[in-house]
């Protein structure tokens, strides 16, 4: 027998019968999508009157298989009872600890306190405002230590690149700012007794608005509707053009020229700060000297205070003590000004957040959903133990890492 015959080994027929034949095609199957477990704690800071999800939003989520756990009386200040929520499928928790311990996605309309962060489970998702004036390094270290994925509502973008939460809150803030100014000018609130709109034979009050965005647009509409005289300043000329077209009439507008701005502020009855920064702090455009030169008993309403404020004299206030006086000028610097109309504001926020949460149901998990949506990633400032916001890193001298790099390496 030759050596070739000795090396040849016959294989059983059952091992070779299917060779080179067409095989059954197999398709890749996506892993089963993760159900969301959403927690809504009761707000305990800044006299917050809003709630993140209203019963109609909860109903949309629970009917799609998601769980919503809401702390008892969380919607009370917005006129939503526990019964309203339970009838829409929500589970009622009787302590904040229960919400933070069980829920994977925590949604708040006010920033969490350090004690609330301590109650959160490690690696959970937090959706809440950032509010730069109350943020400190310890706050960020706690979030990093807990490996929390934190999204700032005011920096979340939609598909068009706009900021939906900021826009809807800005609409309310613009109208509320003018209503508040009218109250603060009256003698019942310690003001000089000036009617914002004026009457026949008496000049109208003068309102100076800094910024040409959504707050400015709705503040302008409200002020003009009451008969006030309006001056608008913004360095973005396209914003000023859009605002005039939207309002439908010729307005006094100007670039943010310090000379013109100072001149208009000298005899203004009301000055409204309405500048929104896409990243980090709002710019300070009114110096302390400008404020000192303003008319005594005039009113400053700094809607930009949640991003640090655009007046040099602005300091954070709350709804129970909304004003302070400096250089004989009344300052109103409440970051959650829309909370004055809690029910309307809650419905508005819920209408934006609910569709976002529903879109996440097709993803394997919420992190995968964030990976696919650049606009939501824009709102992330801590991710699994890393700081991802450049401004916060520079402000507190902390190392920061690009969120896209982190998510790409982890997916």
Secondary structure as GFF3:
##gff-version 3
##sequence-region A 1 411
A	DSSP	alpha_helix	3	7	.	.	.	ID=ss1
A	DSSP	alpha_helix	13	16	.	.	.	ID=ss2
A	DSSP	beta_strand	37	40	.	.	.	ID=ss3
A	DSSP	alpha_helix	55	62	.	.	.	ID=ss4
A	DSSP	beta_strand	67	71	.	.	.	ID=ss5
A	DSSP	three_ten_helix	76	78	.	.	.	ID=ss6
A	DSSP	alpha_helix	82	87	.	.	.	ID=ss7
A	DSSP	beta_strand	91	93	.	.	.	ID=ss8
A	DSSP	alpha_helix	96	102	.	.	.	ID=ss9
A	DSSP	beta_strand	105	107	.	.	.	ID=ss10
A	DSSP	alpha_helix	114	119	.	.	.	ID=ss11
A	DSSP	beta_strand	125	128	.	.	.	ID=ss12
A	DSSP	three_ten_helix	132	134	.	.	.	ID=ss13
A	DSSP	alpha_helix	137	145	.	.	.	ID=ss14
A	DSSP	beta_strand	149	152	.	.	.	ID=ss15
A	DSSP	three_ten_helix	153	155	.	.	.	ID=ss16
A	DSSP	alpha_helix	164	185	.	.	.	ID=ss17
A	DSSP	three_ten_helix	187	189	.	.	.	ID=ss18
A	DSSP	beta_strand	206	210	.	.	.	ID=ss19
A	DSSP	alpha_helix	214	225	.	.	.	ID=ss20
A	DSSP	beta_strand	229	233	.	.	.	ID=ss21
A	DSSP	alpha_helix	237	247	.	.	.	ID=ss22
A	DSSP	beta_strand	252	254	.	.	.	ID=ss23
A	DSSP	alpha_helix	258	266	.	.	.	ID=ss24
A	DSSP	beta_strand	270	273	.	.	.	ID=ss25
A	DSSP	alpha_helix	288	292	.	.	.	ID=ss26
A	DSSP	beta_strand	299	302	.	.	.	ID=ss27
A	DSSP	three_ten_helix	303	307	.	.	.	ID=ss28
A	DSSP	beta_strand	323	326	.	.	.	ID=ss29
A	DSSP	beta_strand	329	332	.	.	.	ID=ss30
A	DSSP	three_ten_helix	337	341	.	.	.	ID=ss31
A	DSSP	alpha_helix	342	359	.	.	.	ID=ss32
A	DSSP	three_ten_helix	360	362	.	.	.	ID=ss33
A	DSSP	alpha_helix	366	372	.	.	.	ID=ss34
A	DSSP	alpha_helix	374	377	.	.	.	ID=ss35
A	DSSP	beta_strand	380	383	.	.	.	ID=ss36
A	DSSP	beta_strand	386	387	.	.	.	ID=ss37
A	DSSP	alpha_helix	390	395	.	.	.	ID=ss38
A	DSSP	alpha_helix	403	410	.	.	.	ID=ss39
###
